[in-house]
Amino acid sequence: KQEVTQIPAALSVPEGENLVLNCSFTDSAIYNLQWFRQDPGKGLTSLLLIQSSQREQTSGRLNASLDKSSGRSTLYIAASQPGDSATYLCAVGGTDSWGKFQFGAGTQVVVTP
Amino acid sequence: DGGITQSPKYLFRKEGQNVTLSCEQNLNHDAMYWYRQDPGQGLRLIYYSQIVNDFQKGDIAEGYSVSREKKESFPLTVTSAQKNPTAFYLCASSIRGKEAGSYNEQFFGPGTRLTVL
């Protein structure tokens, strides 16, 4: 069974620093990997989707990389702002017949002014 | 606006009561999902459906039931058999990918917070 891990569970950085968030998975046979942001008491907002054939995806200050062979994805957020404070989750899309997604527990980020 | 709506936002259940959470999408997505989120934990899959009139149990289906009578609707019933239902419930949808059994980007609704009184 696919297991997805996000370390650290919590992270605090001063404003302006770059954020590096990690996601690891145990089964490299994935279809895609998606990064989400969740604000307290809210639903998940999709940030980036990386297909298994891609190495990275970029959107504004966000860049996500994917290394299937090592079972890792990294989300980089450049020049962090207090508004980036949230919980960030990754989800791995499987290649089994049902195409289920497995989620990590998330990394809670606080950006201090 | 295209998206996923969930209602109600807050729901309170008494002991022994069944309650139903609504999820509607107008994205014309094939697949729909129900997840449960507990504090400090990741999302756990309750049920999912790939097509109308078909659905599959996820990792924690006991005490829950669903129906998929229309493509755009996937209601979740929390039955009295679910002993610890207090949690945040999230509905999501996704469109089928190019490869068999694969699904593309998931989109989520705003969630329903269920509390047992």
Interface residues (C-beta under 8 A of the other chain):
Chain A: V4 A9 Y31 N32 Q34 F36 G41 K42 G43 L44 T45 S46 L49 L89 A91 G93 G94 T95 D96 S97 W98 G99 K100 F101 F103 G104 A105 G106
Chain B: Q6 A31 Y33 Y35 G40 Q41 G42 L43 L45 Y48 Q50 Q56 G58 F88 L90 A92 G97 E99 A100 G101 S102 Y103 N104 E105 Q106 F107 F108 G109 P110 G111 R113
